[in-house]
Amino acid sequence: MKARKEGFDVYQMVTDIIIKRIEEGTPPWRMASMRVSFDEGVHFNRPVNFATRKPYEGVNMFILGCSPYEVPLFVTFKQALNLGGTVRKGAKSLPVIYWQKSKYETTTNDGEVKEKERFLLRYYSVFNVEDISLDYSQYIVGKTDPESDSKKIESCERIIHSYADRPKRVFRDRTRMFYRKSEDIINMPPLKHFEDPREFYCIYFHEMVHSTSHPRRLNREGVGNSFFGSASYSREELTAELGASYLAGIAGISTPDLTTNSAAYIKHWLEVLRNDKKFIFEASRLATKAVKYILGEAQEEDQ
């Protein structure tokens, strides 16, 4: 665990990592990686802790997406040693952030001393297994192979059907993909119109995340309530992109370059990231909440 240094800003550190990756043309939420599996039938192509077998969630999933390696397995220095491995000299680490609860005393206006709780942002460092002398080969499943343009991907279909109150899917415009909050519909061309079915599902996931903004679901300010280029619009688009990447990782498919990520979107994300160091944290929080809603998982109270 890294102690907080005077003047050190964890928010800014993480934001700078994300900005650098975007400027290099490879946003971490669009990074394809090897698939790994510890149990038969359970595949991951998103970052996982090699020692605990648990996938990273929220903003940590995207921070670790900044790794240049294909194998999505990470461990701390101590975990590597406990597993009998050593870290390669010169290997670069990435931060994993978490909230640490602490107590402090405060004095009320009438002089009474009360104890309160607060959450402080902390981080520890992890290394990719490709930089560690450990044998992880038995857990690599390989890369997802593109399926035929008419074949459904069952893992993706399961995610779609887990969304209990999902909006109706329509085919009014076969050239566009969008979510319309006023009608609560998702417009998507048929699967057969996509050369790679993974692209269809990744875009569908993107629109599904948008749909969780509806008042009868998570009641989040969505794109329909903001103008293009505004901070709220950019946050909602990034939330949908992060959520889509999260769902794609759960489904075990590689994330292709999506048509939703135009140069204009990237430009606005960079502008907002540079002006708001907490932007990526908020978008990640909203994306995680949306994904849990889609999967029918219990929501945790926001810290």
Order of alpha helices (4+ residues) and beta strands (2+ residues): alpha-beta-beta-beta-alpha-beta-alpha-beta-beta-beta-alpha-beta-beta-beta-alpha-alpha-alpha-alpha
